[in-house]
Amino acid sequence: MKTYNLDLRHAPSKRRLNALPDNRLAPLKQRLAGDAAAIAWAQAELLEFARRRRGENFRYLEAALTELLPFGEDLDGKDYRRLGRWVSNPDGLVWRDAAGGAPDGA
């Protein structure tokens, strides 16, 4: 089992994502069997968030997914590993892999 962290943010557009105050929800944490399960969990959380929220400040939604590494382990001096992020905008829902690719089935 691995521990994953999910950060949900919202804004009127990608350009305004970092400029909008108070647009980050409290992070969610979940223990799951692996990356595929974590990516599916992140997608489900983003879709549920999108279903419940409407309005101008919710046109661009982002769910950034990281794996929290066990104590004592690090990756390039960090205690986490970025997997990628789900992005929801008027054009649809897209997975953006941290390494540049897309996972199977996403």
CNS distance restraints for C-alpha pairs under 8 A (distance, minus, plus):
assign (resid   1 and name CA) (resid  31 and name CA) 6.12 0.50 0.50
assign (resid   1 and name CA) (resid  32 and name CA) 5.39 0.50 0.50
assign (resid   1 and name CA) (resid  33 and name CA) 4.64 0.50 0.50
assign (resid   1 and name CA) (resid  34 and name CA) 6.87 0.50 0.50
assign (resid   2 and name CA) (resid  31 and name CA) 5.39 0.50 0.50
assign (resid   2 and name CA) (resid  32 and name CA) 5.50 0.50 0.50
assign (resid   2 and name CA) (resid  33 and name CA) 6.12 0.50 0.50
assign (resid   2 and name CA) (resid  34 and name CA) 6.42 0.50 0.50
assign (resid   2 and name CA) (resid  67 and name CA) 7.15 0.50 0.50
assign (resid   2 and name CA) (resid  68 and name CA) 7.56 0.50 0.50
assign (resid   2 and name CA) (resid  69 and name CA) 7.88 0.50 0.50
assign (resid   3 and name CA) (resid  29 and name CA) 6.91 0.50 0.50
assign (resid   3 and name CA) (resid  30 and name CA) 5.71 0.50 0.50
assign (resid   3 and name CA) (resid  31 and name CA) 4.36 0.50 0.50
assign (resid   3 and name CA) (resid  32 and name CA) 6.42 0.50 0.50
assign (resid   3 and name CA) (resid  67 and name CA) 5.89 0.50 0.50
assign (resid   3 and name CA) (resid  68 and name CA) 5.48 0.50 0.50
assign (resid   3 and name CA) (resid  69 and name CA) 7.41 0.50 0.50
assign (resid   4 and name CA) (resid  29 and name CA) 5.58 0.50 0.50
assign (resid   4 and name CA) (resid  30 and name CA) 5.37 0.50 0.50
assign (resid   4 and name CA) (resid  31 and name CA) 6.18 0.50 0.50
assign (resid   4 and name CA) (resid  32 and name CA) 7.35 0.50 0.50
assign (resid   4 and name CA) (resid  38 and name CA) 6.88 0.50 0.50
assign (resid   4 and name CA) (resid  65 and name CA) 6.99 0.50 0.50
assign (resid   4 and name CA) (resid  66 and name CA) 5.67 0.50 0.50
assign (resid   4 and name CA) (resid  67 and name CA) 4.37 0.50 0.50
assign (resid   4 and name CA) (resid  68 and name CA) 5.62 0.50 0.50
assign (resid   5 and name CA) (resid  27 and name CA) 6.54 0.50 0.50
assign (resid   5 and name CA) (resid  28 and name CA) 5.69 0.50 0.50
assign (resid   5 and name CA) (resid  29 and name CA) 4.58 0.50 0.50
assign (resid   5 and name CA) (resid  30 and name CA) 6.71 0.50 0.50
assign (resid   5 and name CA) (resid  65 and name CA) 5.86 0.50 0.50
assign (resid   5 and name CA) (resid  66 and name CA) 5.25 0.50 0.50
assign (resid   5 and name CA) (resid  67 and name CA) 6.17 0.50 0.50
assign (resid   5 and name CA) (resid  68 and name CA) 6.72 0.50 0.50
assign (resid   6 and name CA) (resid  27 and name CA) 5.52 0.50 0.50
assign (resid   6 and name CA) (resid  28 and name CA) 5.04 0.50 0.50
assign (resid   6 and name CA) (resid  29 and name CA) 6.32 0.50 0.50
assign (resid   6 and name CA) (resid  42 and name CA) 6.76 0.50 0.50
assign (resid   6 and name CA) (resid  63 and name CA) 6.30 0.50 0.50
assign (resid   6 and name CA) (resid  64 and name CA) 5.63 0.50 0.50
assign (resid   6 and name CA) (resid  65 and name CA) 4.79 0.50 0.50
assign (resid   6 and name CA) (resid  66 and name CA) 6.62 0.50 0.50
assign (resid   7 and name CA) (resid  24 and name CA) 7.23 0.50 0.50
assign (resid   7 and name CA) (resid  25 and name CA) 6.88 0.50 0.50
assign (resid   7 and name CA) (resid  26 and name CA) 7.16 0.50 0.50
assign (resid   7 and name CA) (resid  27 and name CA) 4.84 0.50 0.50
assign (resid   7 and name CA) (resid  28 and name CA) 6.69 0.50 0.50
assign (resid   7 and name CA) (resid  62 and name CA) 7.87 0.50 0.50
assign (resid   7 and name CA) (resid  63 and name CA) 5.46 0.50 0.50
assign (resid   7 and name CA) (resid  64 and name CA) 5.11 0.50 0.50
assign (resid   7 and name CA) (resid  65 and name CA) 6.69 0.50 0.50
assign (resid   8 and name CA) (resid  24 and name CA) 5.94 0.50 0.50
assign (resid   8 and name CA) (resid  25 and name CA) 5.60 0.50 0.50
assign (resid   8 and name CA) (resid  26 and name CA) 7.71 0.50 0.50
assign (resid   8 and name CA) (resid  27 and name CA) 6.97 0.50 0.50
assign (resid   8 and name CA) (resid  46 and name CA) 7.42 0.50 0.50
assign (resid   8 and name CA) (resid  61 and name CA) 7.30 0.50 0.50
assign (resid   8 and name CA) (resid  62 and name CA) 5.68 0.50 0.50
assign (resid   8 and name CA) (resid  63 and name CA) 4.51 0.50 0.50
assign (resid   8 and name CA) (resid  64 and name CA) 6.58 0.50 0.50
assign (resid   9 and name CA) (resid  17 and name CA) 7.61 0.50 0.50
assign (resid   9 and name CA) (resid  23 and name CA) 5.45 0.50 0.50
assign (resid   9 and name CA) (resid  24 and name CA) 4.48 0.50 0.50
assign (resid   9 and name CA) (resid  25 and name CA) 6.31 0.50 0.50
assign (resid   9 and name CA) (resid  61 and name CA) 5.86 0.50 0.50
assign (resid   9 and name CA) (resid  62 and name CA) 5.26 0.50 0.50
assign (resid   9 and name CA) (resid  63 and name CA) 6.59 0.50 0.50
assign (resid  10 and name CA) (resid  17 and name CA) 6.64 0.50 0.50
assign (resid  10 and name CA) (resid  23 and name CA) 5.48 0.50 0.50
assign (resid  10 and name CA) (resid  24 and name CA) 6.90 0.50 0.50
assign (resid  10 and name CA) (resid  57 and name CA) 6.49 0.50 0.50
assign (resid  10 and name CA) (resid  58 and name CA) 5.36 0.50 0.50
assign (resid  10 and name CA) (resid  59 and name CA) 7.39 0.50 0.50
assign (resid  10 and name CA) (resid  60 and name CA) 5.62 0.50 0.50
assign (resid  10 and name CA) (resid  61 and name CA) 4.52 0.50 0.50
assign (resid  10 and name CA) (resid  62 and name CA) 6.33 0.50 0.50
assign (resid  11 and name CA) (resid  16 and name CA) 6.08 0.50 0.50
assign (resid  11 and name CA) (resid  17 and name CA) 5.08 0.50 0.50
assign (resid  11 and name CA) (resid  20 and name CA) 6.66 0.50 0.50
assign (resid  11 and name CA) (resid  23 and name CA) 6.79 0.50 0.50
assign (resid  11 and name CA) (resid  56 and name CA) 7.69 0.50 0.50
assign (resid  11 and name CA) (resid  57 and name CA) 4.61 0.50 0.50
assign (resid  11 and name CA) (resid  58 and name CA) 5.37 0.50 0.50
assign (resid  11 and name CA) (resid  59 and name CA) 6.32 0.50 0.50
assign (resid  11 and name CA) (resid  60 and name CA) 5.23 0.50 0.50
assign (resid  11 and name CA) (resid  61 and name CA) 6.66 0.50 0.50
assign (resid  12 and name CA) (resid  16 and name CA) 6.47 0.50 0.50
assign (resid  12 and name CA) (resid  17 and name CA) 7.47 0.50 0.50
assign (resid  12 and name CA) (resid  56 and name CA) 5.40 0.50 0.50
assign (resid  12 and name CA) (resid  57 and name CA) 4.34 0.50 0.50
assign (resid  12 and name CA) (resid  58 and name CA) 5.77 0.50 0.50
assign (resid  12 and name CA) (resid  59 and name CA) 4.96 0.50 0.50
assign (resid  12 and name CA) (resid  60 and name CA) 5.65 0.50 0.50
assign (resid  13 and name CA) (resid  17 and name CA) 6.38 0.50 0.50
assign (resid  13 and name CA) (resid  57 and name CA) 7.98 0.50 0.50
assign (resid  13 and name CA) (resid  59 and name CA) 6.37 0.50 0.50
assign (resid  13 and name CA) (resid  60 and name CA) 5.12 0.50 0.50
assign (resid  13 and name CA) (resid  89 and name CA) 7.91 0.50 0.50
assign (resid  14 and name CA) (resid  60 and name CA) 6.22 0.50 0.50
assign (resid  15 and name CA) (resid  19 and name CA) 7.96 0.50 0.50
assign (resid  16 and name CA) (resid  20 and name CA) 6.04 0.50 0.50
assign (resid  17 and name CA) (resid  23 and name CA) 7.78 0.50 0.50
assign (resid  17 and name CA) (resid  60 and name CA) 7.97 0.50 0.50
assign (resid  32 and name CA) (resid  37 and name CA) 6.42 0.50 0.50
assign (resid  32 and name CA) (resid  38 and name CA) 6.37 0.50 0.50
assign (resid  33 and name CA) (resid  37 and name CA) 6.55 0.50 0.50
assign (resid  33 and name CA) (resid  38 and name CA) 7.93 0.50 0.50
assign (resid  34 and name CA) (resid  38 and name CA) 6.33 0.50 0.50
assign (resid  35 and name CA) (resid  39 and name CA) 6.09 0.50 0.50
assign (resid  35 and name CA) (resid  83 and name CA) 7.85 0.50 0.50
assign (resid  36 and name CA) (resid  40 and name CA) 6.31 0.50 0.50
assign (resid  36 and name CA) (resid 103 and name CA) 7.73 0.50 0.50
assign (resid  37 and name CA) (resid  41 and name CA) 6.11 0.50 0.50
assign (resid  38 and name CA) (resid  42 and name CA) 6.10 0.50 0.50
assign (resid  38 and name CA) (resid  65 and name CA) 7.89 0.50 0.50
assign (resid  39 and name CA) (resid  43 and name CA) 6.23 0.50 0.50
assign (resid  39 and name CA) (resid  65 and name CA) 7.51 0.50 0.50
assign (resid  40 and name CA) (resid  44 and name CA) 6.24 0.50 0.50
assign (resid  41 and name CA) (resid  45 and name CA) 6.21 0.50 0.50
assign (resid  42 and name CA) (resid  46 and name CA) 6.18 0.50 0.50
assign (resid  42 and name CA) (resid  63 and name CA) 6.65 0.50 0.50
assign (resid  42 and name CA) (resid  65 and name CA) 6.95 0.50 0.50
assign (resid  42 and name CA) (resid  86 and name CA) 7.34 0.50 0.50
assign (resid  43 and name CA) (resid  47 and name CA) 6.15 0.50 0.50
assign (resid  43 and name CA) (resid  63 and name CA) 7.81 0.50 0.50
assign (resid  43 and name CA) (resid  86 and name CA) 6.50 0.50 0.50
assign (resid  44 and name CA) (resid  48 and name CA) 6.14 0.50 0.50
assign (resid  45 and name CA) (resid  49 and name CA) 6.10 0.50 0.50
assign (resid  46 and name CA) (resid  50 and name CA) 6.09 0.50 0.50
assign (resid  46 and name CA) (resid  61 and name CA) 7.59 0.50 0.50
assign (resid  46 and name CA) (resid  62 and name CA) 7.53 0.50 0.50
assign (resid  46 and name CA) (resid  63 and name CA) 6.26 0.50 0.50
assign (resid  46 and name CA) (resid  86 and name CA) 7.52 0.50 0.50
assign (resid  47 and name CA) (resid  51 and name CA) 6.11 0.50 0.50
assign (resid  48 and name CA) (resid  52 and name CA) 6.42 0.50 0.50
assign (resid  49 and name CA) (resid  53 and name CA) 6.24 0.50 0.50
assign (resid  50 and name CA) (resid  54 and name CA) 7.25 0.50 0.50
assign (resid  50 and name CA) (resid  58 and name CA) 7.68 0.50 0.50
assign (resid  50 and name CA) (resid  61 and name CA) 7.55 0.50 0.50
assign (resid  53 and name CA) (resid  58 and name CA) 6.70 0.50 0.50
assign (resid  54 and name CA) (resid  58 and name CA) 5.84 0.50 0.50
assign (resid  54 and name CA) (resid  59 and name CA) 7.76 0.50 0.50
assign (resid  55 and name CA) (resid  59 and name CA) 6.99 0.50 0.50
assign (resid  59 and name CA) (resid  88 and name CA) 7.80 0.50 0.50
assign (resid  59 and name CA) (resid  89 and name CA) 5.72 0.50 0.50
assign (resid  59 and name CA) (resid  90 and name CA) 6.67 0.50 0.50
assign (resid  60 and name CA) (resid  87 and name CA) 7.31 0.50 0.50
assign (resid  60 and name CA) (resid  88 and name CA) 5.78 0.50 0.50
assign (resid  60 and name CA) (resid  89 and name CA) 4.64 0.50 0.50
assign (resid  60 and name CA) (resid  90 and name CA) 7.53 0.50 0.50
assign (resid  61 and name CA) (resid  87 and name CA) 5.75 0.50 0.50
assign (resid  61 and name CA) (resid  88 and name CA) 4.98 0.50 0.50
assign (resid  61 and name CA) (resid  89 and name CA) 6.44 0.50 0.50
assign (resid  62 and name CA) (resid  85 and name CA) 6.62 0.50 0.50
assign (resid  62 and name CA) (resid  86 and name CA) 5.71 0.50 0.50
assign (resid  62 and name CA) (resid  87 and name CA) 4.63 0.50 0.50
assign (resid  62 and name CA) (resid  88 and name CA) 6.39 0.50 0.50
assign (resid  63 and name CA) (resid  85 and name CA) 5.27 0.50 0.50
assign (resid  63 and name CA) (resid  86 and name CA) 5.08 0.50 0.50
assign (resid  63 and name CA) (resid  87 and name CA) 6.57 0.50 0.50
assign (resid  64 and name CA) (resid  83 and name CA) 7.99 0.50 0.50
assign (resid  64 and name CA) (resid  84 and name CA) 6.01 0.50 0.50
assign (resid  64 and name CA) (resid  85 and name CA) 4.16 0.50 0.50
assign (resid  64 and name CA) (resid  86 and name CA) 6.57 0.50 0.50
assign (resid  65 and name CA) (resid  82 and name CA) 6.38 0.50 0.50
assign (resid  65 and name CA) (resid  83 and name CA) 5.66 0.50 0.50
assign (resid  65 and name CA) (resid  84 and name CA) 5.58 0.50 0.50
assign (resid  65 and name CA) (resid  85 and name CA) 5.64 0.50 0.50
assign (resid  66 and name CA) (resid  80 and name CA) 6.38 0.50 0.50
assign (resid  66 and name CA) (resid  81 and name CA) 5.46 0.50 0.50
assign (resid  66 and name CA) (resid  82 and name CA) 4.39 0.50 0.50
assign (resid  66 and name CA) (resid  83 and name CA) 5.37 0.50 0.50
assign (resid  66 and name CA) (resid  84 and name CA) 7.22 0.50 0.50
assign (resid  67 and name CA) (resid  80 and name CA) 5.47 0.50 0.50
assign (resid  67 and name CA) (resid  81 and name CA) 5.08 0.50 0.50
assign (resid  67 and name CA) (resid  82 and name CA) 6.43 0.50 0.50
assign (resid  67 and name CA) (resid  83 and name CA) 7.07 0.50 0.50
assign (resid  68 and name CA) (resid  79 and name CA) 6.34 0.50 0.50
assign (resid  68 and name CA) (resid  80 and name CA) 4.48 0.50 0.50
assign (resid  68 and name CA) (resid  81 and name CA) 6.60 0.50 0.50
assign (resid  69 and name CA) (resid  73 and name CA) 6.15 0.50 0.50
assign (resid  69 and name CA) (resid  74 and name CA) 6.79 0.50 0.50
assign (resid  69 and name CA) (resid  79 and name CA) 5.40 0.50 0.50
assign (resid  69 and name CA) (resid  80 and name CA) 5.15 0.50 0.50
assign (resid  69 and name CA) (resid  81 and name CA) 7.15 0.50 0.50
assign (resid  70 and name CA) (resid  79 and name CA) 7.66 0.50 0.50
assign (resid  71 and name CA) (resid  79 and name CA) 7.79 0.50 0.50
assign (resid  73 and name CA) (resid  79 and name CA) 6.64 0.50 0.50
assign (resid  74 and name CA) (resid  78 and name CA) 5.18 0.50 0.50
assign (resid  74 and name CA) (resid  79 and name CA) 4.80 0.50 0.50
assign (resid  74 and name CA) (resid  80 and name CA) 7.06 0.50 0.50
assign (resid  75 and name CA) (resid  79 and name CA) 6.45 0.50 0.50
assign (resid  75 and name CA) (resid  80 and name CA) 6.96 0.50 0.50
assign (resid  75 and name CA) (resid  81 and name CA) 6.99 0.50 0.50
assign (resid  82 and name CA) (resid  98 and name CA) 6.15 0.50 0.50
assign (resid  83 and name CA) (resid  97 and name CA) 6.16 0.50 0.50
assign (resid  83 and name CA) (resid  98 and name CA) 5.32 0.50 0.50
assign (resid  83 and name CA) (resid  99 and name CA) 7.68 0.50 0.50
assign (resid  84 and name CA) (resid  95 and name CA) 7.21 0.50 0.50
assign (resid  84 and name CA) (resid  96 and name CA) 5.48 0.50 0.50
assign (resid  84 and name CA) (resid  97 and name CA) 4.20 0.50 0.50
assign (resid  84 and name CA) (resid  98 and name CA) 4.31 0.50 0.50
assign (resid  84 and name CA) (resid  99 and name CA) 7.70 0.50 0.50
assign (resid  85 and name CA) (resid  95 and name CA) 5.85 0.50 0.50
assign (resid  85 and name CA) (resid  96 and name CA) 5.26 0.50 0.50
assign (resid  85 and name CA) (resid  97 and name CA) 6.49 0.50 0.50
assign (resid  85 and name CA) (resid  98 and name CA) 7.53 0.50 0.50
assign (resid  86 and name CA) (resid  93 and name CA) 6.94 0.50 0.50
assign (resid  86 and name CA) (resid  94 and name CA) 5.69 0.50 0.50
assign (resid  86 and name CA) (resid  95 and name CA) 4.53 0.50 0.50
assign (resid  86 and name CA) (resid  96 and name CA) 6.18 0.50 0.50
assign (resid  87 and name CA) (resid  93 and name CA) 5.67 0.50 0.50
assign (resid  87 and name CA) (resid  94 and name CA) 5.26 0.50 0.50
assign (resid  87 and name CA) (resid  95 and name CA) 6.36 0.50 0.50
assign (resid  87 and name CA) (resid  96 and name CA) 7.37 0.50 0.50
assign (resid  88 and name CA) (resid  92 and name CA) 5.65 0.50 0.50
assign (resid  88 and name CA) (resid  93 and name CA) 4.44 0.50 0.50
assign (resid  88 and name CA) (resid  94 and name CA) 6.51 0.50 0.50
assign (resid  89 and name CA) (resid  93 and name CA) 6.68 0.50 0.50
assign (resid  95 and name CA) (resid 102 and name CA) 6.58 0.50 0.50
assign (resid  95 and name CA) (resid 106 and name CA) 6.84 0.50 0.50
assign (resid  96 and name CA) (resid 100 and name CA) 6.92 0.50 0.50
assign (resid  96 and name CA) (resid 101 and name CA) 7.24 0.50 0.50
assign (resid  96 and name CA) (resid 102 and name CA) 6.71 0.50 0.50
assign (resid  97 and name CA) (resid 101 and name CA) 5.26 0.50 0.50
assign (resid  97 and name CA) (resid 102 and name CA) 5.60 0.50 0.50
assign (resid  97 and name CA) (resid 103 and name CA) 7.52 0.50 0.50
assign (resid 102 and name CA) (resid 106 and name CA) 6.67 0.50 0.50
